[in-house]
């Protein structure tokens, strides 16, 4: 668990997850909050935050899980699969 968290907090994974969150979160907010904003209503700020947080968490978790899994493979399987 410690290895997964430290991997998820690595610079490359954080930056990639932020990019994914920006794109997916914006799309989700347009889909989920667009009608309210166009009608001059205030958006639900909790939902706005969740629309960015969930893609960030999913992206960083899946990338970290992949890195941890790859690091546990025997070296020869990673470089020279047979």
N, C-alpha and C positions, 0 to 999 in steps of 0.2 A: 504494500500500500504506500509506504514511504517513497519507494522508487517511482511509482506511478505519479504521485503528487509532484515530486521534484522534476520528473520528466515533463509533466504538463505545464510546469512553471518555467521551462526553458525558453530562452528568447525566441527561437525559431517557431516553436509551437504557439507561443502567445501571440506573436505577430501574425501568423497565419490564421489563427482563430479569430483575431480582431478583424482581419479582412473578410473572412467568411461571415462573421456576425454583422458587419456593416452592410454587406450586400443582402444577405438573407433577412436580417432584421428590418432593413428599409422596405424590402418587398412585402414582408408580413405586415408592417405598419401601414403601408399604402392599402393593402387588401383589407385589413381589419379596422383601421381607423380613418381611412380616406373619406368615407361617406360622412362621418361626423365632422371632420375638418371642413369639408366642402359646404356643409350646412351651418358653418360658423359655431359649432359646438366644441367645447374643450375635449381633447382626447382623454382617454383613461390613461393617466401617466403610469400606473402600475402595469397595465398591459403593454404600453410602449416599452417600458424597461424589460419586461419579460420577453418581448419579441426580439430583443437584442441579446439578453442573457442566455436564453435556451440554445440558440445556435452557437454561441461562444462555448458553452459548456459541452455540448455534443461534439463540436469540432475538436476542442482541446482534449477531451477524454478519448475520443477515437484515435487521434494522432499519438497520444501518449501510450495508449494500450498497444498500438501497433509497434511503436519503438521498443517498448519493454518486451513484447513477444519476440521481436527480431533479435534483441540482444541476448535472449535466452537460447537461441538456436546454436547448435555447434558451428564453429567457424567455417568448416569445410562445406557445410550445407548452404551457407549464405553465399560463399564465393564460387564454389564449384559444385552445383547440384548434379547428382548422378542418377 
